[in-house]
């Protein structure tokens, strides 16, 4: 079995919700159930950029942790 098949499945997604005039709330998940609050942003563009960045950072963290766990095993 190769390394790609050994790791857990990740479900990375973010949501943007308009909460007021020029105010967007961003939340993100890595399992599809539990969401982390990312922040409030003034434009839709900023909100989506923050969501993408959060998911990217989170995926790199998860990949690195899984790689270290496999190397330790």
CHARMM internal coordinates of N, CA and C (Angstrom, degrees):
IC EDIT
DIST 1 N 1 CA 1.4508
DIST 1 CA 1 C 1.5287
ANGL 1 N 1 CA 1 C 108.40
DIST 1 C 2 N 1.3192
ANGL 1 CA 1 C 2 N 117.55
DIHE 1 N 1 CA 1 C 2 N 130.81
DIST 2 N 2 CA 1.4589
ANGL 1 C 2 N 2 CA 119.28
DIHE 1 CA 1 C 2 N 2 CA -178.82
DIST 2 CA 2 C 1.5237
ANGL 2 N 2 CA 2 C 111.60
DIHE 1 C 2 N 2 CA 2 C -83.74
DIST 2 C 3 N 1.3196
ANGL 2 CA 2 C 3 N 115.76
DIHE 2 N 2 CA 2 C 3 N 168.58
DIST 3 N 3 CA 1.4699
ANGL 2 C 3 N 3 CA 121.73
DIHE 2 CA 2 C 3 N 3 CA -175.46
DIST 3 CA 3 C 1.5219
ANGL 3 N 3 CA 3 C 112.96
DIHE 2 C 3 N 3 CA 3 C -59.37
DIST 3 C 4 N 1.3223
ANGL 3 CA 3 C 4 N 117.25
DIHE 3 N 3 CA 3 C 4 N -36.69
DIST 4 N 4 CA 1.4524
ANGL 3 C 4 N 4 CA 120.27
DIHE 3 CA 3 C 4 N 4 CA -176.63
DIST 4 CA 4 C 1.5272
ANGL 4 N 4 CA 4 C 111.27
DIHE 3 C 4 N 4 CA 4 C -62.56
DIST 4 C 5 N 1.3023
ANGL 4 CA 4 C 5 N 117.78
DIHE 4 N 4 CA 4 C 5 N -35.18
DIST 5 N 5 CA 1.4603
ANGL 4 C 5 N 5 CA 121.45
DIHE 4 CA 4 C 5 N 5 CA -179.19
DIST 5 CA 5 C 1.5215
ANGL 5 N 5 CA 5 C 113.02
DIHE 4 C 5 N 5 CA 5 C -81.42
DIST 5 C 6 N 1.3172
ANGL 5 CA 5 C 6 N 118.68
DIHE 5 N 5 CA 5 C 6 N -12.23
DIST 6 N 6 CA 1.4530
ANGL 5 C 6 N 6 CA 121.09
DIHE 5 CA 5 C 6 N 6 CA -177.79
DIST 6 CA 6 C 1.5241
ANGL 6 N 6 CA 6 C 113.30
DIHE 5 C 6 N 6 CA 6 C -84.97
DIST 6 C 7 N 1.3084
ANGL 6 CA 6 C 7 N 117.99
DIHE 6 N 6 CA 6 C 7 N -25.14
DIST 7 N 7 CA 1.4608
ANGL 6 C 7 N 7 CA 121.16
DIHE 6 CA 6 C 7 N 7 CA -175.30
DIST 7 CA 7 C 1.5178
ANGL 7 N 7 CA 7 C 112.56
DIHE 6 C 7 N 7 CA 7 C -77.98
DIST 7 C 8 N 1.3339
ANGL 7 CA 7 C 8 N 116.47
DIHE 7 N 7 CA 7 C 8 N 157.69
DIST 8 N 8 CA 1.4581
ANGL 7 C 8 N 8 CA 120.47
DIHE 7 CA 7 C 8 N 8 CA 177.75
DIST 8 CA 8 C 1.5255
ANGL 8 N 8 CA 8 C 111.03
DIHE 7 C 8 N 8 CA 8 C -72.28
DIST 8 C 9 N 1.3029
ANGL 8 CA 8 C 9 N 115.69
DIHE 8 N 8 CA 8 C 9 N 155.31
DIST 9 N 9 CA 1.4501
ANGL 8 C 9 N 9 CA 120.95
DIHE 8 CA 8 C 9 N 9 CA 178.02
DIST 9 CA 9 C 1.5197
ANGL 9 N 9 CA 9 C 109.52
DIHE 8 C 9 N 9 CA 9 C -77.99
DIST 9 C 10 N 1.3134
ANGL 9 CA 9 C 10 N 116.46
DIHE 9 N 9 CA 9 C 10 N 136.67
DIST 10 N 10 CA 1.4607
ANGL 9 C 10 N 10 CA 121.59
DIHE 9 CA 9 C 10 N 10 CA 177.19
DIST 10 CA 10 C 1.5223
ANGL 10 N 10 CA 10 C 109.48
DIHE 9 C 10 N 10 CA 10 C -110.72
DIST 10 C 11 N 1.2938
ANGL 10 CA 10 C 11 N 115.53
DIHE 10 N 10 CA 10 C 11 N 143.05
DIST 11 N 11 CA 1.4554
ANGL 10 C 11 N 11 CA 122.58
DIHE 10 CA 10 C 11 N 11 CA 177.70
DIST 11 CA 11 C 1.5195
ANGL 11 N 11 CA 11 C 105.86
DIHE 10 C 11 N 11 CA 11 C -122.19
DIST 11 C 12 N 1.3153
ANGL 11 CA 11 C 12 N 116.91
DIHE 11 N 11 CA 11 C 12 N 92.33
DIST 12 N 12 CA 1.4570
ANGL 11 C 12 N 12 CA 120.93
DIHE 11 CA 11 C 12 N 12 CA -174.93
DIST 12 CA 12 C 1.5232
ANGL 12 N 12 CA 12 C 109.63
DIHE 11 C 12 N 12 CA 12 C -102.20
DIST 12 C 13 N 1.3245
ANGL 12 CA 12 C 13 N 115.48
DIHE 12 N 12 CA 12 C 13 N 121.95
DIST 13 N 13 CA 1.4576
ANGL 12 C 13 N 13 CA 121.16
DIHE 12 CA 12 C 13 N 13 CA -178.29
DIST 13 CA 13 C 1.5171
ANGL 13 N 13 CA 13 C 109.11
DIHE 12 C 13 N 13 CA 13 C -153.98
DIST 13 C 14 N 1.3189
ANGL 13 CA 13 C 14 N 115.93
DIHE 13 N 13 CA 13 C 14 N 150.43
DIST 14 N 14 CA 1.4552
ANGL 13 C 14 N 14 CA 120.14
DIHE 13 CA 13 C 14 N 14 CA 173.84
DIST 14 CA 14 C 1.5199
ANGL 14 N 14 CA 14 C 109.05
DIHE 13 C 14 N 14 CA 14 C -128.72
DIST 14 C 15 N 1.3093
ANGL 14 CA 14 C 15 N 115.11
DIHE 14 N 14 CA 14 C 15 N 155.15
DIST 15 N 15 CA 1.4577
ANGL 14 C 15 N 15 CA 121.01
DIHE 14 CA 14 C 15 N 15 CA 177.34
DIST 15 CA 15 C 1.5219
ANGL 15 N 15 CA 15 C 109.03
DIHE 14 C 15 N 15 CA 15 C -125.74
DIST 15 C 16 N 1.3160
ANGL 15 CA 15 C 16 N 114.73
DIHE 15 N 15 CA 15 C 16 N 148.06
DIST 16 N 16 CA 1.4578
ANGL 15 C 16 N 16 CA 121.63
DIHE 15 CA 15 C 16 N 16 CA 176.59
DIST 16 CA 16 C 1.5194
ANGL 16 N 16 CA 16 C 107.10
DIHE 15 C 16 N 16 CA 16 C -123.80
DIST 16 C 17 N 1.3111
ANGL 16 CA 16 C 17 N 115.70
DIHE 16 N 16 CA 16 C 17 N 129.54
DIST 17 N 17 CA 1.4623
ANGL 16 C 17 N 17 CA 120.51
DIHE 16 CA 16 C 17 N 17 CA 179.83
DIST 17 CA 17 C 1.5244
ANGL 17 N 17 CA 17 C 109.18
DIHE 16 C 17 N 17 CA 17 C -129.56
DIST 17 C 18 N 1.3290
ANGL 17 CA 17 C 18 N 115.89
DIHE 17 N 17 CA 17 C 18 N 131.03
DIST 18 N 18 CA 1.4635
ANGL 17 C 18 N 18 CA 120.12
DIHE 17 CA 17 C 18 N 18 CA 177.44
DIST 18 CA 18 C 1.5200
ANGL 18 N 18 CA 18 C 107.84
DIHE 17 C 18 N 18 CA 18 C -77.28
DIST 18 C 19 N 1.3264
ANGL 18 CA 18 C 19 N 116.81
DIHE 18 N 18 CA 18 C 19 N 121.47
DIST 19 N 19 CA 1.4632
ANGL 18 C 19 N 19 CA 121.07
DIHE 18 CA 18 C 19 N 19 CA -177.37
DIST 19 CA 19 C 1.5242
ANGL 19 N 19 CA 19 C 112.57
DIHE 18 C 19 N 19 CA 19 C -107.90
DIST 19 C 20 N 1.3189
ANGL 19 CA 19 C 20 N 118.00
DIHE 19 N 19 CA 19 C 20 N -18.61
DIST 20 N 20 CA 1.4658
ANGL 19 C 20 N 20 CA 122.64
DIHE 19 CA 19 C 20 N 20 CA 177.69
DIST 20 CA 20 C 1.5228
ANGL 20 N 20 CA 20 C 107.50
DIHE 19 C 20 N 20 CA 20 C -164.82
DIST 20 C 21 N 1.3180
ANGL 20 CA 20 C 21 N 115.76
DIHE 20 N 20 CA 20 C 21 N 177.04
DIST 21 N 21 CA 1.4613
ANGL 20 C 21 N 21 CA 119.96
DIHE 20 CA 20 C 21 N 21 CA 176.94
DIST 21 CA 21 C 1.5281
ANGL 21 N 21 CA 21 C 108.84
DIHE 20 C 21 N 21 CA 21 C -60.65
DIST 21 C 22 N 1.3026
ANGL 21 CA 21 C 22 N 116.64
DIHE 21 N 21 CA 21 C 22 N 122.05
DIST 22 N 22 CA 1.4692
ANGL 21 C 22 N 22 CA 124.14
DIHE 21 CA 21 C 22 N 22 CA -178.73
DIST 22 CA 22 C 1.5245
ANGL 22 N 22 CA 22 C 113.00
DIHE 21 C 22 N 22 CA 22 C 56.41
DIST 22 C 23 N 1.3336
ANGL 22 CA 22 C 23 N 116.80
DIHE 22 N 22 CA 22 C 23 N 38.76
DIST 23 N 23 CA 1.4596
ANGL 22 C 23 N 23 CA 121.03
DIHE 22 CA 22 C 23 N 23 CA 175.59
DIST 23 CA 23 C 1.5235
ANGL 23 N 23 CA 23 C 108.99
DIHE 22 C 23 N 23 CA 23 C -142.91
DIST 23 C 24 N 1.3306
ANGL 23 CA 23 C 24 N 115.61
DIHE 23 N 23 CA 23 C 24 N 119.03
DIST 24 N 24 CA 1.4570
ANGL 23 C 24 N 24 CA 122.66
DIHE 23 CA 23 C 24 N 24 CA -177.86
DIST 24 CA 24 C 1.5237
ANGL 24 N 24 CA 24 C 109.42
DIHE 23 C 24 N 24 CA 24 C -122.22
DIST 24 C 25 N 1.3251
ANGL 24 CA 24 C 25 N 116.13
DIHE 24 N 24 CA 24 C 25 N 131.42
DIST 25 N 25 CA 1.4630
ANGL 24 C 25 N 25 CA 121.97
DIHE 24 CA 24 C 25 N 25 CA 177.51
DIST 25 CA 25 C 1.5248
ANGL 25 N 25 CA 25 C 108.85
DIHE 24 C 25 N 25 CA 25 C -98.29
DIST 25 C 26 N 1.3291
ANGL 25 CA 25 C 26 N 116.05
DIHE 25 N 25 CA 25 C 26 N 139.07
DIST 26 N 26 CA 1.4610
ANGL 25 C 26 N 26 CA 122.03
DIHE 25 CA 25 C 26 N 26 CA -178.91
DIST 26 CA 26 C 1.5225
ANGL 26 N 26 CA 26 C 109.32
DIHE 25 C 26 N 26 CA 26 C -120.55
DIST 26 C 27 N 1.3221
ANGL 26 CA 26 C 27 N 115.77
DIHE 26 N 26 CA 26 C 27 N 133.77
DIST 27 N 27 CA 1.4645
ANGL 26 C 27 N 27 CA 122.69
DIHE 26 CA 26 C 27 N 27 CA 174.16
DIST 27 CA 27 C 1.5229
ANGL 27 N 27 CA 27 C 107.59
DIHE 26 C 27 N 27 CA 27 C -132.69
DIST 27 C 28 N 1.3295
ANGL 27 CA 27 C 28 N 116.81
DIHE 27 N 27 CA 27 C 28 N 151.51
DIST 28 N 28 CA 1.4624
ANGL 27 C 28 N 28 CA 121.03
DIHE 27 CA 27 C 28 N 28 CA -178.01
DIST 28 CA 28 C 1.5245
ANGL 28 N 28 CA 28 C 109.93
DIHE 27 C 28 N 28 CA 28 C -137.98
DIST 28 C 29 N 1.3387
ANGL 28 CA 28 C 29 N 115.13
DIHE 28 N 28 CA 28 C 29 N 154.55
DIST 29 N 29 CA 1.4612
ANGL 28 C 29 N 29 CA 120.98
DIHE 28 CA 28 C 29 N 29 CA 179.53
DIST 29 CA 29 C 1.5223
ANGL 29 N 29 CA 29 C 110.02
DIHE 28 C 29 N 29 CA 29 C -136.66
DIST 29 C 30 N 1.3181
ANGL 29 CA 29 C 30 N 115.54
DIHE 29 N 29 CA 29 C 30 N 153.78
DIST 30 N 30 CA 1.4621
ANGL 29 C 30 N 30 CA 119.70
DIHE 29 CA 29 C 30 N 30 CA 172.89
DIST 30 CA 30 C 1.5216
ANGL 30 N 30 CA 30 C 111.39
DIHE 29 C 30 N 30 CA 30 C -118.95
DIST 30 C 31 N 1.3498
ANGL 30 CA 30 C 31 N 117.04
DIHE 30 N 30 CA 30 C 31 N 0.96
DIST 31 N 31 CA 1.4619
ANGL 30 C 31 N 31 CA 119.12
DIHE 30 CA 30 C 31 N 31 CA 178.40
DIST 31 CA 31 C 1.5254
ANGL 31 N 31 CA 31 C 112.95
DIHE 30 C 31 N 31 CA 31 C -131.82
DIST 31 C 32 N 1.3146
ANGL 31 CA 31 C 32 N 118.13
DIHE 31 N 31 CA 31 C 32 N -2.69
DIST 32 N 32 CA 1.4528
ANGL 31 C 32 N 32 CA 121.63
DIHE 31 CA 31 C 32 N 32 CA 178.66
DIST 32 CA 32 C 1.5102
ANGL 32 N 32 CA 32 C 114.92
DIHE 31 C 32 N 32 CA 32 C 87.91
DIST 32 C 33 N 1.3279
ANGL 32 CA 32 C 33 N 117.84
DIHE 32 N 32 CA 32 C 33 N -5.79
DIST 33 N 33 CA 1.4628
ANGL 32 C 33 N 33 CA 121.39
DIHE 32 CA 32 C 33 N 33 CA -177.88
DIST 33 CA 33 C 1.5265
ANGL 33 N 33 CA 33 C 112.48
DIHE 32 C 33 N 33 CA 33 C -120.79
DIST 33 C 34 N 1.3179
ANGL 33 CA 33 C 34 N 117.02
DIHE 33 N 33 CA 33 C 34 N -50.88
DIST 34 N 34 CA 1.4625
ANGL 33 C 34 N 34 CA 122.31
DIHE 33 CA 33 C 34 N 34 CA -175.84
DIST 34 CA 34 C 1.5246
ANGL 34 N 34 CA 34 C 109.75
DIHE 33 C 34 N 34 CA 34 C -96.39
DIST 34 C 35 N 1.3230
ANGL 34 CA 34 C 35 N 116.08
DIHE 34 N 34 CA 34 C 35 N 120.19
DIST 35 N 35 CA 1.4608
ANGL 34 C 35 N 35 CA 121.21
DIHE 34 CA 34 C 35 N 35 CA -179.02
DIST 35 CA 35 C 1.5238
ANGL 35 N 35 CA 35 C 110.86
DIHE 34 C 35 N 35 CA 35 C -104.33
DIST 35 C 36 N 1.3326
ANGL 35 CA 35 C 36 N 115.97
DIHE 35 N 35 CA 35 C 36 N 140.14
DIST 36 N 36 CA 1.4641
ANGL 35 C 36 N 36 CA 123.07
DIHE 35 CA 35 C 36 N 36 CA 173.11
DIST 36 CA 36 C 1.5224
ANGL 36 N 36 CA 36 C 107.89
DIHE 35 C 36 N 36 CA 36 C -101.06
DIST 36 C 37 N 1.3246
ANGL 36 CA 36 C 37 N 116.48
DIHE 36 N 36 CA 36 C 37 N 135.84
DIST 37 N 37 CA 1.4578
ANGL 36 C 37 N 37 CA 120.42
DIHE 36 CA 36 C 37 N 37 CA 175.53
DIST 37 CA 37 C 1.5218
ANGL 37 N 37 CA 37 C 108.15
DIHE 36 C 37 N 37 CA 37 C -74.28
DIST 37 C 38 N 1.3173
ANGL 37 CA 37 C 38 N 117.18
DIHE 37 N 37 CA 37 C 38 N 124.51
DIST 38 N 38 CA 1.4608
ANGL 37 C 38 N 38 CA 122.15
DIHE 37 CA 37 C 38 N 38 CA -179.61
DIST 38 CA 38 C 1.5227
ANGL 38 N 38 CA 38 C 110.56
DIHE 37 C 38 N 38 CA 38 C -91.24
DIST 38 C 39 N 1.3304
ANGL 38 CA 38 C 39 N 117.37
DIHE 38 N 38 CA 38 C 39 N -44.08
DIST 39 N 39 CA 1.4570
ANGL 38 C 39 N 39 CA 119.90
DIHE 38 CA 38 C 39 N 39 CA 178.61
DIST 39 CA 39 C 1.5131
ANGL 39 N 39 CA 39 C 112.69
DIHE 38 C 39 N 39 CA 39 C 156.99
DIST 39 C 40 N 1.3243
ANGL 39 CA 39 C 40 N 115.25
DIHE 39 N 39 CA 39 C 40 N 179.01
DIST 40 N 40 CA 1.4608
ANGL 39 C 40 N 40 CA 123.11
DIHE 39 CA 39 C 40 N 40 CA 175.54
DIST 40 CA 40 C 1.5212
ANGL 40 N 40 CA 40 C 108.51
DIHE 39 C 40 N 40 CA 40 C -108.29
DIST 40 C 41 N 1.3350
ANGL 40 CA 40 C 41 N 115.92
DIHE 40 N 40 CA 40 C 41 N 140.99
DIST 41 N 41 CA 1.4583
ANGL 40 C 41 N 41 CA 120.75
DIHE 40 CA 40 C 41 N 41 CA -175.91
DIST 41 CA 41 C 1.5155
ANGL 41 N 41 CA 41 C 109.99
DIHE 40 C 41 N 41 CA 41 C -137.08
DIST 41 C 42 N 1.3253
ANGL 41 CA 41 C 42 N 115.77
DIHE 41 N 41 CA 41 C 42 N 152.51
DIST 42 N 42 CA 1.4479
ANGL 41 C 42 N 42 CA 121.64
DIHE 41 CA 41 C 42 N 42 CA -173.99
DIST 42 CA 42 C 1.5132
ANGL 42 N 42 CA 42 C 115.42
DIHE 41 C 42 N 42 CA 42 C -80.81
DIST 42 C 43 N 1.3316
ANGL 42 CA 42 C 43 N 117.17
DIHE 42 N 42 CA 42 C 43 N -23.76
DIST 43 N 43 CA 1.4614
ANGL 42 C 43 N 43 CA 119.74
DIHE 42 CA 42 C 43 N 43 CA 179.49
DIST 43 CA 43 C 1.5205
ANGL 43 N 43 CA 43 C 109.83
DIHE 42 C 43 N 43 CA 43 C -130.16
DIST 43 C 44 N 1.3124
ANGL 43 CA 43 C 44 N 114.86
DIHE 43 N 43 CA 43 C 44 N 158.24
DIST 44 N 44 CA 1.4605
ANGL 43 C 44 N 44 CA 120.42
DIHE 43 CA 43 C 44 N 44 CA 177.67
DIST 44 CA 44 C 1.5240
ANGL 44 N 44 CA 44 C 110.85
DIHE 43 C 44 N 44 CA 44 C -64.26
DIST 44 C 45 N 1.3120
ANGL 44 CA 44 C 45 N 116.85
DIHE 44 N 44 CA 44 C 45 N -37.03
DIST 45 N 45 CA 1.4672
ANGL 44 C 45 N 45 CA 121.17
DIHE 44 CA 44 C 45 N 45 CA 178.44
DIST 45 CA 45 C 1.5264
ANGL 45 N 45 CA 45 C 111.17
DIHE 44 C 45 N 45 CA 45 C -62.17
DIST 45 C 46 N 1.3269
ANGL 45 CA 45 C 46 N 117.17
DIHE 45 N 45 CA 45 C 46 N -46.80
DIST 46 N 46 CA 1.4705
ANGL 45 C 46 N 46 CA 121.22
DIHE 45 CA 45 C 46 N 46 CA 177.88
DIST 46 CA 46 C 1.5221
ANGL 46 N 46 CA 46 C 111.17
DIHE 45 C 46 N 46 CA 46 C -62.17
DIST 46 C 47 N 1.3272
ANGL 46 CA 46 C 47 N 116.43
DIHE 46 N 46 CA 46 C 47 N -40.19
DIST 47 N 47 CA 1.4647
ANGL 46 C 47 N 47 CA 120.90
DIHE 46 CA 46 C 47 N 47 CA -178.90
DIST 47 CA 47 C 1.5234
ANGL 47 N 47 CA 47 C 110.91
DIHE 46 C 47 N 47 CA 47 C -63.67
DIST 47 C 48 N 1.3301
ANGL 47 CA 47 C 48 N 117.57
DIHE 47 N 47 CA 47 C 48 N -46.72
DIST 48 N 48 CA 1.4610
ANGL 47 C 48 N 48 CA 120.46
DIHE 47 CA 47 C 48 N 48 CA 178.94
DIST 48 CA 48 C 1.5176
ANGL 48 N 48 CA 48 C 111.86
DIHE 47 C 48 N 48 CA 48 C -66.55
DIST 48 C 49 N 1.3158
ANGL 48 CA 48 C 49 N 117.20
DIHE 48 N 48 CA 48 C 49 N -37.19
DIST 49 N 49 CA 1.4677
ANGL 48 C 49 N 49 CA 120.67
DIHE 48 CA 48 C 49 N 49 CA 177.22
DIST 49 CA 49 C 1.5268
ANGL 49 N 49 CA 49 C 110.33
DIHE 48 C 49 N 49 CA 49 C -62.44
DIST 49 C 50 N 1.3278
ANGL 49 CA 49 C 50 N 116.76
DIHE 49 N 49 CA 49 C 50 N -43.41
DIST 50 N 50 CA 1.4674
ANGL 49 C 50 N 50 CA 120.86
DIHE 49 CA 49 C 50 N 50 CA 178.88
DIST 50 CA 50 C 1.5268
ANGL 50 N 50 CA 50 C 110.97
DIHE 49 C 50 N 50 CA 50 C -64.95
DIST 50 C 51 N 1.3176
ANGL 50 CA 50 C 51 N 117.25
DIHE 50 N 50 CA 50 C 51 N -40.85
DIST 51 N 51 CA 1.4660
ANGL 50 C 51 N 51 CA 120.56
DIHE 50 CA 50 C 51 N 51 CA 177.61
DIST 51 CA 51 C 1.5118
ANGL 51 N 51 CA 51 C 111.99
DIHE 50 C 51 N 51 CA 51 C -62.24
DIST 51 C 52 N 1.3367
ANGL 51 CA 51 C 52 N 116.44
DIHE 51 N 51 CA 51 C 52 N -45.68
DIST 52 N 52 CA 1.4673
ANGL 51 C 52 N 52 CA 120.89
DIHE 51 CA 51 C 52 N 52 CA 177.76
DIST 52 CA 52 C 1.5232
ANGL 52 N 52 CA 52 C 111.05
DIHE 51 C 52 N 52 CA 52 C -60.79
DIST 52 C 53 N 1.3342
ANGL 52 CA 52 C 53 N 116.57
DIHE 52 N 52 CA 52 C 53 N -44.04
DIST 53 N 53 CA 1.4639
ANGL 52 C 53 N 53 CA 120.68
DIHE 52 CA 52 C 53 N 53 CA -178.99
DIST 53 CA 53 C 1.5253
ANGL 53 N 53 CA 53 C 111.15
DIHE 52 C 53 N 53 CA 53 C -64.32
DIST 53 C 54 N 1.3224
ANGL 53 CA 53 C 54 N 116.69
DIHE 53 N 53 CA 53 C 54 N -42.47
DIST 54 N 54 CA 1.4609
ANGL 53 C 54 N 54 CA 120.96
DIHE 53 CA 53 C 54 N 54 CA 179.53
DIST 54 CA 54 C 1.5302
ANGL 54 N 54 CA 54 C 110.57
DIHE 53 C 54 N 54 CA 54 C -61.32
DIST 54 C 55 N 1.3287
ANGL 54 CA 54 C 55 N 116.51
DIHE 54 N 54 CA 54 C 55 N -46.81
DIST 55 N 55 CA 1.4649
ANGL 54 C 55 N 55 CA 121.00
DIHE 54 CA 54 C 55 N 55 CA -179.56
DIST 55 CA 55 C 1.5261
ANGL 55 N 55 CA 55 C 110.53
DIHE 54 C 55 N 55 CA 55 C -63.99
DIST 55 C 56 N 1.3186
ANGL 55 CA 55 C 56 N 117.01
DIHE 55 N 55 CA 55 C 56 N -41.04
DIST 56 N 56 CA 1.4666
ANGL 55 C 56 N 56 CA 121.14
DIHE 55 CA 55 C 56 N 56 CA 178.65
DIST 56 CA 56 C 1.5262
ANGL 56 N 56 CA 56 C 110.64
DIHE 55 C 56 N 56 CA 56 C -62.58
DIST 56 C 57 N 1.3277
ANGL 56 CA 56 C 57 N 116.95
DIHE 56 N 56 CA 56 C 57 N -48.21
DIST 57 N 57 CA 1.4671
ANGL 56 C 57 N 57 CA 121.08
DIHE 56 CA 56 C 57 N 57 CA 179.03
DIST 57 CA 57 C 1.5219
ANGL 57 N 57 CA 57 C 111.17
DIHE 56 C 57 N 57 CA 57 C -62.10
DIST 57 C 58 N 1.3145
ANGL 57 CA 57 C 58 N 116.13
DIHE 57 N 57 CA 57 C 58 N -42.86
DIST 58 N 58 CA 1.4665
ANGL 57 C 58 N 58 CA 121.23
DIHE 57 CA 57 C 58 N 58 CA -179.29
DIST 58 CA 58 C 1.5259
ANGL 58 N 58 CA 58 C 110.82
DIHE 57 C 58 N 58 CA 58 C -63.71
DIST 58 C 59 N 1.3340
ANGL 58 CA 58 C 59 N 117.36
DIHE 58 N 58 CA 58 C 59 N -42.23
DIST 59 N 59 CA 1.4625
ANGL 58 C 59 N 59 CA 119.99
DIHE 58 CA 58 C 59 N 59 CA -179.69
DIST 59 CA 59 C 1.5232
ANGL 59 N 59 CA 59 C 110.99
DIHE 58 C 59 N 59 CA 59 C -65.02
DIST 59 C 60 N 1.3357
ANGL 59 CA 59 C 60 N 117.26
DIHE 59 N 59 CA 59 C 60 N -40.09
DIST 60 N 60 CA 1.4651
ANGL 59 C 60 N 60 CA 119.71
DIHE 59 CA 59 C 60 N 60 CA 177.94
DIST 60 CA 60 C 1.5270
ANGL 60 N 60 CA 60 C 111.07
DIHE 59 C 60 N 60 CA 60 C -64.21
DIST 60 C 61 N 1.3188
ANGL 60 CA 60 C 61 N 116.94
DIHE 60 N 60 CA 60 C 61 N -39.12
DIST 61 N 61 CA 1.4632
ANGL 60 C 61 N 61 CA 121.05
DIHE 60 CA 60 C 61 N 61 CA 177.72
DIST 61 CA 61 C 1.5221
ANGL 61 N 61 CA 61 C 110.79
DIHE 60 C 61 N 61 CA 61 C -62.95
DIST 61 C 62 N 1.3290
ANGL 61 CA 61 C 62 N 116.94
DIHE 61 N 61 CA 61 C 62 N -45.73
DIST 62 N 62 CA 1.4649
ANGL 61 C 62 N 62 CA 120.70
DIHE 61 CA 61 C 62 N 62 CA -179.45
DIST 62 CA 62 C 1.5235
ANGL 62 N 62 CA 62 C 111.63
DIHE 61 C 62 N 62 CA 62 C -65.12
DIST 62 C 63 N 1.3206
ANGL 62 CA 62 C 63 N 117.15
DIHE 62 N 62 CA 62 C 63 N -41.61
DIST 63 N 63 CA 1.4666
ANGL 62 C 63 N 63 CA 120.89
DIHE 62 CA 62 C 63 N 63 CA 179.58
DIST 63 CA 63 C 1.5243
ANGL 63 N 63 CA 63 C 110.25
DIHE 62 C 63 N 63 CA 63 C -64.00
DIST 63 C 64 N 1.3308
ANGL 63 CA 63 C 64 N 116.46
DIHE 63 N 63 CA 63 C 64 N -44.54
DIST 64 N 64 CA 1.4688
ANGL 63 C 64 N 64 CA 119.93
DIHE 63 CA 63 C 64 N 64 CA -179.73
DIST 64 CA 64 C 1.5257
ANGL 64 N 64 CA 64 C 110.82
DIHE 63 C 64 N 64 CA 64 C -63.00
DIST 64 C 65 N 1.3441
ANGL 64 CA 64 C 65 N 116.77
DIHE 64 N 64 CA 64 C 65 N -43.75
DIST 65 N 65 CA 1.4615
ANGL 64 C 65 N 65 CA 120.25
DIHE 64 CA 64 C 65 N 65 CA -179.94
DIST 65 CA 65 C 1.5299
ANGL 65 N 65 CA 65 C 110.77
DIHE 64 C 65 N 65 CA 65 C -62.97
DIST 65 C 66 N 1.3307
ANGL 65 CA 65 C 66 N 117.28
DIHE 65 N 65 CA 65 C 66 N -43.54
DIST 66 N 66 CA 1.4618
ANGL 65 C 66 N 66 CA 120.43
DIHE 65 CA 65 C 66 N 66 CA 179.70
DIST 66 CA 66 C 1.5215
ANGL 66 N 66 CA 66 C 111.37
DIHE 65 C 66 N 66 CA 66 C -65.10
DIST 66 C 67 N 1.3299
ANGL 66 CA 66 C 67 N 116.99
DIHE 66 N 66 CA 66 C 67 N -37.91
DIST 67 N 67 CA 1.4606
ANGL 66 C 67 N 67 CA 120.72
DIHE 66 CA 66 C 67 N 67 CA 178.17
DIST 67 CA 67 C 1.5232
ANGL 67 N 67 CA 67 C 110.54
DIHE 66 C 67 N 67 CA 67 C -64.40
DIST 67 C 68 N 1.3294
ANGL 67 CA 67 C 68 N 117.08
DIHE 67 N 67 CA 67 C 68 N -43.93
DIST 68 N 68 CA 1.4647
ANGL 67 C 68 N 68 CA 120.58
DIHE 67 CA 67 C 68 N 68 CA 178.84
DIST 68 CA 68 C 1.5234
ANGL 68 N 68 CA 68 C 111.46
DIHE 67 C 68 N 68 CA 68 C -64.20
DIST 68 C 69 N 1.3323
ANGL 68 CA 68 C 69 N 117.09
DIHE 68 N 68 CA 68 C 69 N -38.23
DIST 69 N 69 CA 1.4659
ANGL 68 C 69 N 69 CA 120.44
DIHE 68 CA 68 C 69 N 69 CA 178.36
DIST 69 CA 69 C 1.5249
ANGL 69 N 69 CA 69 C 111.03
DIHE 68 C 69 N 69 CA 69 C -65.66
DIST 69 C 70 N 1.3373
ANGL 69 CA 69 C 70 N 117.25
DIHE 69 N 69 CA 69 C 70 N -39.26
DIST 70 N 70 CA 1.4679
ANGL 69 C 70 N 70 CA 120.22
DIHE 69 CA 69 C 70 N 70 CA 179.21
DIST 70 CA 70 C 1.5189
ANGL 70 N 70 CA 70 C 111.03
DIHE 69 C 70 N 70 CA 70 C -68.31
DIST 70 C 71 N 1.3313
ANGL 70 CA 70 C 71 N 116.75
DIHE 70 N 70 CA 70 C 71 N -37.88
DIST 71 N 71 CA 1.4614
ANGL 70 C 71 N 71 CA 120.05
DIHE 70 CA 70 C 71 N 71 CA 179.11
DIST 71 CA 71 C 1.5213
ANGL 71 N 71 CA 71 C 111.17
DIHE 70 C 71 N 71 CA 71 C -67.96
DIST 71 C 72 N 1.3225
ANGL 71 CA 71 C 72 N 117.44
DIHE 71 N 71 CA 71 C 72 N -32.45
DIST 72 N 72 CA 1.4621
ANGL 71 C 72 N 72 CA 121.43
DIHE 71 CA 71 C 72 N 72 CA -179.65
DIST 72 CA 72 C 1.5251
ANGL 72 N 72 CA 72 C 111.77
DIHE 71 C 72 N 72 CA 72 C -75.69
DIST 72 C 73 N 1.3209
ANGL 72 CA 72 C 73 N 116.74
DIHE 72 N 72 CA 72 C 73 N -23.91
DIST 73 N 73 CA 1.4758
ANGL 72 C 73 N 73 CA 120.36
DIHE 72 CA 72 C 73 N 73 CA -176.88
DIST 73 CA 73 C 1.5045
ANGL 73 N 73 CA 73 C 112.28
DIHE 72 C 73 N 73 CA 73 C -77.11
END
COOR INIT
IC SEED 1 N 1 CA 1 C
IC BUILD
